[in-house]
Amino acid sequence: MEASTCENNWKERGFSFKIGKITLEKGVDEARHEDLDELVLALNGKLEFTIDDKIFVAEENKEVLIPAKAIHSIRNVGADTSTIYFGYKKVAL
């Protein structure tokens, strides 16, 4: 998915948009956002998500929604560096 297409779609839905990379065996340590939903989309590779003790591997080009207050982590379990799109949206508490 082209970055501009994804960015426009996410902004229409109220999310910010950034591009990042997750190298092999690396990722995002356990985190929690009190008032932010997070969207993540892997353009390539395999990312393992843990969201509130549920573990799954995300498919390429599939959005993963991490709800506000969810304890989560992301780990690259693929064969190469993964390029990701990610963004946040403030939620009412």
C-alpha positions as CSV (number, residue, x, y, z in Angstrom):
1,M,0.0,0.0,0.0
2,E,1.3,3.4,-0.9
3,A,2.2,5.6,2.0
4,S,0.1,8.6,0.7
5,T,-3.0,6.4,0.3
6,C,-2.7,4.9,3.8
7,E,-1.9,8.3,5.3
8,N,-5.0,9.9,3.8
9,N,-7.2,7.0,4.9
10,W,-5.9,7.1,8.5
11,K,-6.2,10.9,8.7
12,E,-9.8,10.7,7.6
13,R,-10.3,8.2,10.5
14,G,-8.6,10.5,13.0
15,F,-5.2,8.8,13.2
16,S,-1.7,10.3,12.9
17,F,0.7,8.6,10.4
18,K,4.3,7.7,10.6
19,I,6.7,5.3,8.9
20,G,9.2,3.2,10.9
21,K,11.4,0.1,10.7
22,I,11.7,-2.8,13.0
23,T,14.9,-4.8,12.7
24,L,15.3,-8.5,13.2
25,E,14.7,-9.7,16.8
26,K,13.8,-6.2,17.8
27,G,10.5,-4.4,18.3
28,V,8.5,-2.4,20.8
29,D,8.9,-3.4,24.4
30,E,5.8,-3.7,26.5
31,A,3.8,-0.4,26.4
32,R,0.5,1.0,27.3
33,H,-1.2,4.2,26.0
34,E,-3.8,5.4,28.4
35,D,-5.8,7.6,26.0
36,L,-4.5,6.6,22.5
37,D,-5.7,3.9,20.1
38,E,-2.8,2.7,17.9
39,L,-2.8,1.4,14.4
40,V,0.1,-0.6,12.9
41,L,0.5,-2.0,9.4
42,A,3.5,-4.1,8.4
43,L,4.4,-3.6,4.7
44,N,6.7,-6.6,4.7
45,G,7.9,-9.3,7.0
46,K,6.3,-11.0,10.0
47,L,5.5,-9.2,13.2
48,E,4.4,-10.9,16.4
49,F,2.0,-8.9,18.5
50,T,1.1,-9.4,22.1
51,I,-2.0,-7.5,23.1
52,D,-3.3,-8.1,26.6
53,D,-1.7,-11.6,26.8
54,K,-3.0,-12.6,23.3
55,I,-0.2,-13.5,20.9
56,F,-0.5,-13.6,17.1
57,V,1.5,-12.9,14.0
58,A,0.1,-10.2,11.7
59,E,-0.1,-10.7,8.0
60,E,1.5,-8.2,5.6
61,N,-0.7,-5.2,4.7
62,K,-3.2,-5.9,7.4
63,E,-4.0,-3.3,10.0
64,V,-3.7,-4.2,13.7
65,L,-5.7,-2.0,16.1
66,I,-4.2,-1.7,19.6
67,P,-6.9,-0.2,21.8
68,A,-6.2,2.4,24.4
69,K,-5.1,0.9,27.8
70,A,-4.1,-2.4,26.2
71,I,-0.7,-3.7,27.3
72,H,1.1,-4.5,24.1
73,S,4.5,-5.4,22.5
74,I,5.6,-6.0,18.9
75,R,8.5,-8.2,17.8
76,N,10.0,-8.8,14.4
77,V,10.0,-12.6,13.8
78,G,10.6,-12.5,10.1
79,A,13.7,-12.9,8.0
80,D,14.5,-9.2,7.4
81,T,13.8,-5.7,8.6
82,S,10.1,-4.8,8.5
83,T,8.8,-1.5,7.4
84,I,5.7,-0.4,9.2
85,Y,3.1,2.4,9.1
86,F,1.9,3.4,12.6
87,G,-0.3,6.1,14.0
88,Y,-2.3,7.2,17.1
89,K,-5.8,8.6,17.8
90,K,-6.8,10.2,21.0
91,V,-9.9,8.6,22.6
92,A,-12.3,10.0,25.1
93,L,-12.0,8.5,28.5
